Amino acid sequence: MGEKCKIPGGLGIGTWQFGDDPYWPGQQRKESLKAIDAALRAGIIHFDTAQVYGNGRAEQLIGQRLRKRNGELFLATKLFQCPPSSVEKRIALSRRRLFRESIDLLYIHWPKEGEDPRPMMEALERERHKGSIAGIGLSNFTVEQADKVLSVGKIDACQIGHSLLWRHAEGGIIPWCREHDIPVIAYAPLAQGLLAGSFEKIHSNKEDRRNRLLPMDPILSSALGRFLESFEHEADSIGVPPAGLALAWSLSRPFLQAVVVGVRNRKQAEKAAAARSFMLSPQTEANLETISLRFRKACEELADFSAQDNIFGHGRKHA
C-alpha cells in the first residue's frame, strides 16, 4: 500500500513553463534549472508538473534536478483522462521521468466532456493500492464531475484556477470540497501574468495564446482595464509589486491548502518566495475585495461566466 498523501501547505512551484511548449515559447533549460534551485533555497518543497507539459520535458527536467532530494520533496503530476487500460503504463512513464518509485499526488488533468471519469478513477485506486501513487487528485473538474469520481474512490485534492481576478470557483467546487473535507490547491494565482503587469505585453502580441483567456474577452475590456488600474494602484500605494500582492492575497485564503505559481527563471522564483512574508492589512483586504468583486460581477453580467467556468474556457457551455 502507498503512504498517505500529505500535501504541504503554502507555496508550490508550477512547471508548465519548463516544457517550452507553444504556450510558453522561448524557455531555456538553464533558466528552468535556476528557478528550481532558487525555490529549493527558499524552502519550497512542492513541485507541480504534468505529462503534457512539453510532451514530458517538464517532468524529465524536474525529475533529473530533484532526484537526489526525493525524500524531502512533494511531487505532483497529471494525466489527461484516459481509458483505464492505459493508466498503469502512463503512471510508469511519469515515475521513470520523475525518478520516483511512488508519485506523491497524481491528478486527472482535465475531464473529457461526455465521458465517465469513474473507470479511470477505479484504475487509479488500483495503482494507489499497489503503491505507485500515494494520492489522487482532480484538476479542473466541476462539482457534477467530481461527485461521480467521489462515488468510486478517495479524492485527496482538487486543483483549480483561482486568483484575485478569477474567483468563480468560490461558488462551485470550493464549497463542495469544504463539504467533503477535500484540500483545494490553486494554480494561476497571477492569472497567467495579468496580475504581474503583463497585460500590455500579452495584448500587443496577437500570437500570445493568453489572449484566449476568458478575462481577455473583448466584452470585458473596460472592466478588466478598471480592475488592473485599481489593483496596480493598490499595490503601488503599499509599496508591494503587483505579483507579490496577488500571491500574498492567494496565500492568505483560508480555503486554499496550497498555491502553485508558475515561474520561468531564478528572479521570478525568488520574488514568488518573498511574497510569503507580505501581510495584508484589513484595509488592503477590503480594497482588494471591492476591486475583485466588481470584476466578478462584470463577468457574470456581461459575459455570463459562472462558477463552472475555468479561466481557459475549456468545456464552457455557452448560453
SULDA-V917034 format. One record per run of one state. SS is the DSSP state (alpha for helix, beta for strand, coil for the rest). FROM is the first residue (numbers start at 1). TO is the last residue. If there is no record, write none. Layout:
ss = <SS,SS>
from = <FROM,FROM>
to = <TO,TO>
This chain:
ss = <coil,beta,coil,alpha,coil,alpha,coil,alpha,coil,beta,coil,alpha,coil,beta,coil,alpha,coil,beta,coil,beta,coil,alpha,coil,beta,coil,beta,coil,alpha,coil,beta,coil,alpha,coil,alpha,coil,beta,coil,alpha,coil,alpha,coil,alpha,coil,alpha,coil,alpha,coil,alpha,coil,beta,coil,alpha,coil,alpha,coil>
from = <1,10,15,16,20,22,25,29,42,46,49,53,73,74,80,84,99,103,104,105,109,118,131,133,134,136,140,143,151,157,162,168,172,173,180,183,188,191,197,199,205,209,213,214,217,218,238,242,252,258,263,266,278,282,303>
to = <9,14,15,19,21,24,28,41,45,48,52,72,73,79,83,98,102,103,104,108,117,130,132,133,135,139,142,150,156,161,167,171,172,179,182,187,190,196,198,204,208,212,213,216,217,237,241,251,257,262,265,277,281,302,319>
